[in-house]
Amino acid sequence: MLDYAFTAVGLHNVQLRAFAFNKMAIRSYEKAGFKEYGRRREAYFMNGRMWDDVHMDCLATEFESPVLRSMFSE
């Protein structure tokens, strides 16, 4: 999805939010190239506990296109 956003659409920045309890999602976002840039601490209440709202983004300048760059450069 990031490859399409940066290479085909031409976006410079893609951002998302995830709740801190969703560790598997945060890990997969990091593997895709996202980095945490901020948090809203204790912003979400669930099951008797407060959780952080994690803000993440990825910049086109930090992303290496695995597929589309070769297709669009021809």
Secondary structure, 3 states (H helix, E strand, C coil): CHHHHHHHHCCCEEEEEEECCCHHHHHHHHHHCCEEEEEEEEEEEECCEEEEEEEEEEEHHHCCCCCHHHHHCC
